Amino acid sequence: MVTETNFSQYLNDLQEKKQQLLSLAVKAVEYGWIPKTKSAETNKDNTVISLEEIKDKLEKDTLTIGVIGQMKCGKSTFLNSFVFEDNVLPAATTPMTAALSVITYGEKERIVAEFYTADEWAEQKQQASRSLEDVANSLEESKVKAAKELVEKSSKLGSSLNNYLGKTQEDSLDNLIEYVGADGKYISITKSVTIYYPKEYLRGVEIVDTPGFNDPIVSREERTKEFLKKADVVLMMLYAGRPFDATDRDIIFKNVRQCGIGKVLVGINKYDIPYCSETNPEDENQIKEYVKSEICKACRDCNDNTLVEILSEVEPIPLSAEMALLSELPMTKICETEAFDFAWKRHCSNFGIGTQQEMRKWSHLDNLVNAVKEMVDKEKGRILFAKPLNAIIAAGDKLKGVNENELSLLTSKIELLKMLDDEINEKEDNLNKANRRIIKKINSLGDDIDSEFDDLVRTGKWELEDLADMSYKRMISIVENKWSRCKSFDSIVPYLDGELQNLVTRELKRATENIAGKGKKKINECVDGFFDDAGELLNRFLPDFNSRDFVKSIKKSIKVDIDNCDLFSMGDYWADAGDEDSGILDICGEMVYEFMNGAMFGGLNVVMNVINHDEIKSDVLNAINKMKGQFDPEPYLQNAFKRKDQIINDVKKKFIDELINPLQEQIEEIRTKKGKKEDELKSSEAKKADLENRKKQILSQVEEISAMKASIA
């Protein structure tokens, strides 16, 4: 079997990378860089991370990959090849009745099915009782048809149906078809199925097959949306025989908007069909360009900016899941199975190949695997690996800086012990001058940053308000122009949803990131100017002190803090859940989802008639205006920029508490030990030798940890 770039191999590599990070963290604890457990003391400094926190995040981390697409596009074969590398999943069911399926790790092969609750089944039956003549649009028609099909199939369970409602049932993987197959015994009441599979590479992994769209059960549709929101990658599978038809467009408009920018990949399965067509053959580039043009056309037709943004940079990937699976199965199994044997011979003939390695190459599955890998690495690399690695390295740099500072102070003390009284007095005078001028510079630094940030808060507030105002105007236009008397509120929900999703996930997100970038740039500019001035002051008033290394060390530490300071993050990944420091998108998001859940309007998911349409339309418009009136980003902007105070405090602590004050204390101490200078000199020189040995030790540790980091990064 060919396994060079199989997805399972990538997952194994990801698990190994986690173990390497854990080993590095353990080594950092051994060296005293980071604490073993989290404590109130370490929480005071958000750059300090504990082994306990890293371990907890690695254990809880879940890689979620959502797979969407219509039936008959070969998703089952794709998942068999992509995940199992074996023929595990049966042929899929119909689009109307397919349950949400989750593939993850388990100690043994098994499935756990979750059935509808009694209330959900009642909802299903109520939906099925509706006449198709009464529905207002294709979305409603699809839901009613699905409900009718499910209720009809429930006859298989007879009087025992109610015994299953609201329960879960464990079963053998061999019986999966009974829950997801078109004629399965439990298909009518199955809400979701979790497949547990004993492969190590599936630890911490969820592969979610979300075939249900236009779902007649609201709760199942909401669960699908939640999976897509949290997914690291969403794969949309198309069928190359009819790529991006009307059903694919429905799936994209219904589901892809939930995914967020930068997480969607498009695979065109069974590319070998048009590729090997005798009448009108198409190569991979022709297939890709056709799909790209159809996606762009559909996005333009629906005037959905969110989808245009999400899909604008998507590069569709032609592939053959069947060929990939054939490259992974044992040849004995291929020869013994009529369908596999026929497919093997057909592909070998069409592509002029004869080995599994060639079959794998022509399947193009590795192109998709690499695209998934790149997308996952981009996100996981930043959050799961880069942040803790940077925190550990910063902890090492801090130890190194403390050591160098102690060496500098001890060197200064040794020089003081060798000085005459007049020389000590002169040094004290210069030290007091340096103290006064550095405090003045620090205060000036705070004023400079305050001034810059006041301007950013003012202009940022205007920018965010303008974006929100334009979005609310478009929402009002949707209500005014797209919601006629004969249509239900549900008919305009997709348009309102699209507008709100675009506001929250794209426009506000990018605007706040831009403001954050400007804030960080301004801090860096102010800090650079301060350190230039502070270095000159130390050189002038403390010429015998190693001010160059001291300033360099402090500046590096402060810069690391600035880089790690996410001024406008939606919640630090390493912070506790429920952190009160919510971001502007969290605040706006609460209003958005309150709006979409109908909390502002009550039940509007019914067909409006001529009598009450105008009245409820007025309520909807009032609700939108209420959202507009409540939107005020200034308090959040002010709160976010308060984090700069920590930087000012750190600068003051480094220069005053860790340099000036200790030097002043040294002078006082030496004056009290006039008769013991020789003994104190010998003791100080011995301590300096110890610190120099410690410095060598730390440098060796830094070299070792850096090498370990390089192997992970």
TATAVEN-V814333 format. One record per residue. N is the residue number from 0. PSI is psi in whole degrees, 0 to 359 (NA if undefined). Layout:
n:psi
N:PSI
N:PSI
This chain:
n:psi
0:147
1:126
2:18
3:313
4:26
5:151
6:323
7:323
8:321
9:317
10:321
11:318
12:321
13:318
14:319
15:322
16:322
17:318
18:324
19:319
20:317
21:318
22:319
23:318
24:320
25:319
26:322
27:325
28:316
29:323
30:356
31:16
32:314
33:156
34:158
35:320
36:159
37:140
38:168
39:328
40:315
41:333
42:341
43:334
44:108
45:358
46:349
47:131
48:144
49:160
50:322
51:317
52:315
53:313
54:318
55:317
56:322
57:321
58:324
59:344
60:133
61:127
62:114
63:125
64:119
65:140
66:122
67:162
68:157
69:165
70:161
71:10
72:1
73:28
74:322
75:316
76:320
77:312
78:324
79:320
80:314
81:320
82:307
83:333
84:35
85:166
86:82
87:311
88:140
89:171
90:143
91:171
92:198
93:161
94:329
95:327
96:3
97:135
98:154
99:131
100:139
101:126
102:126
103:182
104:145
105:153
106:331
107:161
108:125
109:167
110:151
111:117
112:138
113:125
114:159
115:151
116:170
117:320
118:320
119:322
120:324
121:320
122:319
123:313
124:322
125:319
126:319
127:336
128:349
129:148
130:139
131:339
132:341
133:351
134:150
135:338
136:175
137:328
138:311
139:320
140:318
141:318
142:319
143:318
144:318
145:317
146:317
147:319
148:318
149:316
150:322
151:318
152:342
153:348
154:338
155:331
156:342
157:221
158:348
159:356
160:312
161:338
162:339
163:336
164:135
165:8
166:169
167:156
168:126
169:143
170:173
171:148
172:332
173:337
174:14
175:324
176:335
177:342
178:333
179:350
180:152
181:327
182:20
183:150
184:321
185:9
186:326
187:331
188:5
189:119
190:317
191:160
192:129
193:125
194:116
195:127
196:127
197:63
198:127
199:326
200:347
201:0
202:130
203:21
204:139
205:119
206:117
207:116
208:112
209:72
210:339
211:116
212:158
213:43
214:132
215:342
216:115
217:317
218:324
219:322
220:321
221:323
222:320
223:316
224:318
225:319
226:316
227:325
228:319
229:353
230:141
231:326
232:142
233:123
234:122
235:118
236:129
237:159
238:122
239:338
240:332
241:63
242:134
243:57
244:191
245:323
246:319
247:320
248:319
249:317
250:316
251:312
252:332
253:322
254:320
255:328
256:333
257:343
258:328
259:161
260:141
261:16
262:4
263:131
264:147
265:121
266:138
267:97
268:156
269:37
270:340
271:338
272:302
273:331
274:321
275:12
276:136
277:332
278:317
279:70
280:146
281:136
282:178
283:319
284:321
285:319
286:315
287:312
288:324
289:313
290:317
291:318
292:322
293:322
294:314
295:319
296:315
297:319
298:320
299:318
300:323
301:354
302:47
303:103
304:326
305:313
306:321
307:317
308:315
309:321
310:355
311:326
312:9
313:130
314:101
315:144
316:108
317:141
318:168
319:104
320:326
321:316
322:321
323:317
324:321
325:332
326:346
327:333
328:149
329:140
330:329
331:320
332:324
333:314
334:329
335:347
336:119
337:315
338:318
339:319
340:318
341:315
342:319
343:310
344:322
345:313
346:322
347:321
348:315
349:323
350:0
351:43
352:168
353:4
354:160
355:328
356:317
357:322
358:317
359:316
360:313
361:345
362:333
363:12
364:328
365:331
366:319
367:318
368:316
369:324
370:320
371:314
372:314
373:319
374:318
375:315
376:325
377:317
378:309
379:323
380:324
381:313
382:311
383:329
384:310
385:316
386:308
387:324
388:315
389:323
390:321
391:314
392:320
393:324
394:320
395:318
396:324
397:316
398:318
399:319
400:320
401:317
402:315
403:323
404:316
405:321
406:316
407:317
408:320
409:323
410:319
411:320
412:318
413:320
414:321
415:319
416:338
417:351
418:158
419:165
420:318
421:320
422:323
423:318
424:318
425:319
426:321
427:319
428:315
429:324
430:319
431:322
432:315
433:320
434:311
435:318
436:325
437:320
438:318
439:318
440:321
441:317
442:321
443:322
444:315
445:318
446:318
447:314
448:319
449:315
450:314
451:318
452:326
453:319
454:319
455:320
456:316
457:308
458:326
459:319
460:314
461:316
462:313
463:321
464:320
465:317
466:315
467:318
468:316
469:322
470:316
471:322
472:319
473:325
474:317
475:320
476:322
477:313
478:317
479:321
480:337
481:350
482:95
483:172
484:332
485:6
486:151
487:163
488:326
489:334
490:335
491:355
492:315
493:325
494:316
495:318
496:315
497:319
498:316
499:319
500:320
501:318
502:312
503:310
504:345
505:298
506:308
507:322
508:311
509:323
510:316
511:324
512:322
513:318
514:318
515:318
516:319
517:319
518:316
519:321
520:317
521:318
522:313
523:318
524:316
525:317
526:318
527:316
528:320
529:314
530:328
531:314
532:318
533:322
534:319
535:320
536:316
537:320
538:324
539:316
540:340
541:65
542:336
543:359
544:141
545:70
546:332
547:309
548:323
549:310
550:319
551:317
552:314
553:317
554:319
555:317
556:315
557:320
558:321
559:317
560:319
561:315
562:326
563:356
564:103
565:89
566:324
567:32
568:153
569:28
570:119
571:131
572:329
573:359
574:162
575:147
576:144
577:13
578:132
579:346
580:71
581:149
582:170
583:327
584:328
585:314
586:311
587:321
588:323
589:318
590:320
591:310
592:335
593:318
594:311
595:335
596:359
597:8
598:333
599:340
600:340
601:200
602:104
603:10
604:45
605:162
606:124
607:138
608:178
609:327
610:314
611:358
612:311
613:322
614:314
615:327
616:320
617:321
618:319
619:315
620:321
621:322
622:321
623:316
624:329
625:317
626:317
627:318
628:331
629:344
630:110
631:102
632:351
633:315
634:320
635:317
636:316
637:317
638:319
639:319
640:353
641:342
642:342
643:337
644:327
645:323
646:317
647:316
648:322
649:318
650:314
651:317
652:316
653:314
654:318
655:305
656:327
657:355
658:293
659:308
660:313
661:323
662:320
663:320
664:324
665:316
666:315
667:319
668:317
669:325
670:330
671:355
672:43
673:322
674:358
675:23
676:321
677:314
678:318
679:325
680:314
681:317
682:318
683:320
684:325
685:318
686:324
687:320
688:320
689:317
690:323
691:323
692:320
693:323
694:316
695:320
696:314
697:318
698:322
699:319
700:317
701:317
702:317
703:313
704:321
705:322
706:319
707:320
708:318
709:324
710:333
711:312
712:NA
